[in-house]
C-alpha cells in the first residue's frame, strides 16, 4: 500500500511522502547525519552535503533496506528522495 503521509518539518513546510519516500528520506538523513524532518522529496542528496563516498554507502543501504538494486551511477542520475 502506498499511503501518503503528511508531516510538517521544523520550518513549517508540509511534506507529502509515501512510505517508500519517507524511508528514503530517513536513509538520506542517516547517511548525511541530518535530522530527517529537514529532508523533503525534492531535496538533492549532493546539495544536502552528500559526496561520492556517502553515495556508495547510500546505495548499499538502499539495496539492503528497500530491496532495490541500484547502480552507483543511479544516485547521480536521480539524486532526490522522489526520484
C-alpha positions as CSV (number, residue, x, y, z in Angstrom):
1,X,0.0,0.0,0.0
2,X,1.4,3.4,-0.9
3,X,-0.3,5.7,1.6
4,X,0.5,9.3,1.6
5,X,2.0,10.6,4.9
6,X,1.8,14.3,5.7
7,X,4.0,15.9,8.3
8,X,5.4,19.4,8.9
9,X,9.1,19.8,9.1
10,X,10.9,22.0,11.5
11,X,10.4,25.2,9.5
12,X,6.7,24.5,9.0
13,X,6.7,23.2,5.4
14,X,4.4,20.3,4.8
15,X,5.8,17.3,3.2
16,X,3.7,14.7,1.3
17,X,5.6,11.5,1.3
18,X,4.5,7.9,0.6
19,X,6.0,5.2,2.8
20,X,8.9,4.5,0.5
21,X,9.8,8.1,0.2
22,X,9.7,8.5,3.9
23,X,12.1,5.6,4.3
24,X,14.4,7.0,1.7
25,X,14.3,10.4,3.4
26,X,15.3,8.8,6.7
27,X,18.2,7.0,5.0
28,X,19.4,10.2,3.4
29,X,19.3,11.7,6.9
30,X,21.2,8.8,8.5
31,X,23.9,8.8,5.9
32,X,24.3,12.6,5.9
33,X,23.8,12.9,9.7
34,X,20.9,15.3,9.4
35,X,17.5,15.5,11.1
36,X,15.0,13.5,9.0
37,X,12.4,16.2,9.2
38,X,14.7,18.6,7.3
39,X,14.6,16.5,4.2
40,X,11.7,16.6,1.7
41,X,11.1,14.7,-1.5
42,X,12.7,17.2,-3.8
43,X,16.0,17.6,-1.9
44,X,19.1,16.7,-3.7
45,X,21.4,14.2,-1.9
46,X,24.5,16.1,-3.0
47,X,23.2,19.6,-2.2
48,X,22.4,18.3,1.3
49,X,26.1,17.5,1.7
50,X,26.5,14.1,0.1
51,X,29.6,13.1,-1.8
52,X,30.7,10.1,-3.8
53,X,31.8,8.1,-0.8
54,X,28.5,8.7,1.0
55,X,26.6,7.9,-2.2
56,X,28.3,4.4,-2.2
57,X,27.1,4.0,1.4
58,X,23.6,5.1,0.5
59,X,23.3,2.8,-2.5
60,X,24.4,-0.2,-0.3
61,X,21.9,0.7,2.4
62,X,19.1,1.2,-0.1
63,X,19.9,-2.2,-1.6
64,X,19.5,-3.8,1.9
65,X,16.7,-1.8,3.4
66,X,14.4,-1.2,0.4
67,X,15.4,-4.3,-1.5
68,X,16.0,-2.3,-4.7
69,X,19.1,-2.9,-6.9
70,X,20.7,0.4,-7.8
71,X,23.9,1.1,-9.7
72,X,26.3,3.7,-8.2
73,X,25.5,6.0,-11.2
74,X,21.8,5.9,-10.4
75,X,22.2,8.2,-7.4
76,X,23.9,10.8,-9.7
77,X,21.1,10.5,-12.3
78,X,18.3,10.6,-9.7
79,X,19.6,12.2,-6.5
80,X,16.3,13.2,-4.9
81,X,14.0,11.2,-2.5
82,X,11.2,11.2,-5.0
83,X,13.4,10.0,-7.9
